[in-house]
Amino acid sequence: CTTNSTSDMAASPSSIKPGQIVTLATDVSPNQGGPDPTGTVLFYAGPNHEFYLGSAPIKNGVATLYVQTKGIPPGTYQVESTYTGNSIYLPSNSEVDYINVE
């Protein structure tokens, strides 16, 4: 692993009702050209990754996870993703995003 990667995640919609599905999508790209990164992205909630939400493979530069919010109490939740890296690219963390369960 010698090349840095960049991960950019977005939650959509950012405000939902309990039971709705939120889409977490992470774009993974090389910092300085090169082939598209391959591998897996892990998705977490909580400021210290307390809650593992799931994983998704990268397809065409994007990893997408659909999360069912049934049973999640109302509140604002921090979400983040981590690209696990591969033989070419180092792992990277996305910026934090937030979802609000009404």
C-alpha positions, 0 to 999 in steps of 0.5 A: 500500500503506497498510495493515499485514497480519499473517502467522501460520504453522504447520508440521504435523506439527512432527516428521517422518520423511524422505520424509513431507510437512509442511504449512506454512499461513500465515494472512494477515489485515489488522491493522485490519479491511478486506477479506481480503488476496489475493496470494501467500505465499512459504515459506523454510527457514533463519535467513536464508531460504537455502532457498526452499521454494515459494509458495502463493496465499491462499485464504479468508485462508490460504496452504498449501504441502505440502513433500516432505521426501525427501532432507532430512537429519535435523535441526531446520529453521527455517521462515518465510513472507512475504506479498508484499503487494498494492495494499492491504496491505503485505508481512509476515513470519510468526513463525519455526516449526520442523520436526524431521526424525527 
